């Protein structure tokens, strides 16, 4: 797979019926290794290894209900009180991050009310803090580290 703009992480792989799979530590199972899954697994490792978020605070690819429509977020990170701290939207490296990508994660955030947003295609990463009182994004250089 393509080298991404993350530190080097170790992953477990397997092949079956001409498909490659990567082990997801959060879901505790092998997932088909698509370009988007490659990015998602790097994001999860980044949150665990670099930002020190406990695995128990991370959730991957769960359904949410948005205006009566079922959607799936890529990654969320909960804080100690159970509310959502970070929501992450992952795209394949070939997908350009556009305003539509930010609109998508903003729509998901209407449901999750996260404090921070991360958008990544594995090459480019964008981090935002939400300023709810002034209804704006504050772009950041990186996400904050976990604080117990």
C-alpha positions as CSV (number, residue, x, y, z in Angstrom):
1,X,0.0,0.0,0.0
2,X,0.9,3.6,-0.4
3,X,3.2,5.2,2.2
4,X,1.1,7.7,4.1
5,X,2.0,10.9,5.9
6,X,2.0,9.3,9.4
7,X,4.8,7.7,11.4
8,X,5.6,4.1,10.6
9,X,3.3,1.7,12.4
10,X,3.2,-2.1,12.6
11,X,0.1,-3.8,11.3
12,X,-1.1,-7.4,11.1
13,X,-2.1,-8.6,7.6
14,X,-3.5,-11.7,6.1
15,X,-4.6,-12.8,2.7
16,X,-7.7,-14.9,1.8
17,X,-9.3,-15.6,-1.5
18,X,-7.0,-13.1,-3.3
19,X,-7.9,-10.3,-0.9
20,X,-5.7,-8.6,1.7
21,X,-6.9,-7.9,5.2
22,X,-5.6,-5.7,8.0
23,X,-6.3,-6.3,11.7
24,X,-8.3,-3.6,13.4
25,X,-7.3,-3.4,17.1
26,X,-10.5,-1.5,18.0
27,X,-13.0,-3.8,16.2
28,X,-10.8,-6.8,17.0
29,X,-11.1,-8.4,13.6
30,X,-9.5,-8.4,10.2
31,X,-11.0,-5.9,7.7
32,X,-10.6,-5.8,3.9
33,X,-7.6,-3.7,3.1
34,X,-9.1,-0.9,1.0
35,X,-7.3,2.4,0.5
36,X,-9.7,4.1,3.0
37,X,-9.2,1.3,5.5
38,X,-5.4,1.8,5.2
39,X,-5.9,5.5,6.2
40,X,-8.4,4.6,8.9
41,X,-6.0,2.2,10.6
42,X,-3.2,4.8,10.4
43,X,-5.5,7.4,12.1
44,X,-6.4,4.9,14.9
45,X,-2.7,4.2,15.5
46,X,-1.9,7.9,15.4
47,X,-4.6,8.5,18.1
48,X,-3.2,5.7,20.3
49,X,0.5,6.1,19.8
50,X,1.0,9.8,19.2
51,X,-1.9,11.3,21.1
52,X,-2.1,8.7,23.8
53,X,-5.9,8.1,23.7
54,X,-6.8,4.7,25.3
55,X,-8.2,2.1,22.9
56,X,-11.2,1.9,25.1
57,X,-12.1,5.5,24.2
58,X,-12.0,4.9,20.4
59,X,-14.9,3.6,18.3
60,X,-14.6,2.8,14.6
61,X,-17.3,2.8,11.8
62,X,-20.5,2.9,13.8
63,X,-23.8,4.0,12.5
64,X,-25.5,7.3,13.4
65,X,-28.9,8.7,12.4
66,X,-28.9,12.0,10.7
67,X,-32.2,13.5,9.7
68,X,-33.7,10.0,9.5
69,X,-30.9,8.8,7.3
70,X,-28.4,6.1,8.4
71,X,-24.8,7.3,8.1
72,X,-21.4,5.9,9.3
73,X,-18.7,7.8,10.9
74,X,-15.1,6.6,10.5
75,X,-13.6,7.2,13.9
76,X,-14.8,8.8,17.1
77,X,-12.9,9.3,20.4
78,X,-14.8,9.7,23.6
79,X,-13.6,11.7,26.6
80,X,-13.7,10.5,30.2
81,X,-17.3,11.6,30.7
82,X,-18.6,9.6,27.7
83,X,-19.2,12.6,25.3
84,X,-17.5,12.7,22.0
85,X,-14.1,14.5,22.0
86,X,-13.1,13.9,18.4
87,X,-14.8,12.8,15.2
88,X,-12.6,11.8,12.2
89,X,-13.5,11.5,8.5
90,X,-11.1,9.3,6.5
91,X,-10.8,9.4,2.7
92,X,-8.7,7.2,0.4
93,X,-5.4,8.9,-0.5
94,X,-6.7,9.4,-4.1
95,X,-9.6,11.5,-2.8
96,X,-9.0,15.2,-2.6
97,X,-10.1,16.9,0.6
98,X,-12.6,19.5,-0.4
99,X,-15.3,21.7,1.1
100,X,-17.7,18.8,0.6
101,X,-15.5,16.7,2.9
102,X,-15.8,19.4,5.6
103,X,-19.5,19.7,5.0
104,X,-19.9,15.9,5.5
105,X,-18.1,15.9,8.8
106,X,-20.0,19.0,9.9
107,X,-23.3,17.2,9.2
108,X,-22.2,14.2,11.3
109,X,-21.2,16.6,14.0
110,X,-24.7,17.9,14.2
111,X,-25.4,14.5,15.9
112,X,-22.1,14.0,17.7
113,X,-21.3,17.5,19.0
114,X,-17.6,16.7,19.1
115,X,-15.0,19.2,20.4
116,X,-12.6,18.5,17.6
117,X,-12.7,17.4,14.0
118,X,-10.0,15.6,12.0
119,X,-10.2,15.1,8.2
120,X,-7.5,13.0,6.5
121,X,-6.8,11.2,3.3
122,X,-3.5,9.9,4.7
123,X,-1.5,12.5,2.9
124,X,-3.1,15.7,4.1
125,X,-4.6,16.1,7.6
126,X,-6.8,18.9,8.9
127,X,-7.6,19.5,12.5
128,X,-10.2,21.8,13.9
129,X,-11.5,22.8,17.2
130,X,-15.2,23.8,17.3
131,X,-16.1,27.2,18.7
132,X,-19.8,26.6,19.3
133,X,-20.5,30.0,20.9
134,X,-19.2,31.8,17.8
135,X,-20.2,29.1,15.3
136,X,-16.8,28.7,13.7
137,X,-13.9,26.3,13.2
138,X,-10.5,27.1,14.6
139,X,-7.9,25.3,12.5
140,X,-5.1,23.7,14.6
141,X,-1.7,22.3,13.8
142,X,-2.5,19.1,15.5
143,X,-5.0,17.5,17.9
144,X,-4.5,17.7,21.7
145,X,-3.1,14.8,23.5
146,X,-5.3,12.8,25.8
147,X,-5.7,14.1,29.3
148,X,-7.0,11.7,31.9
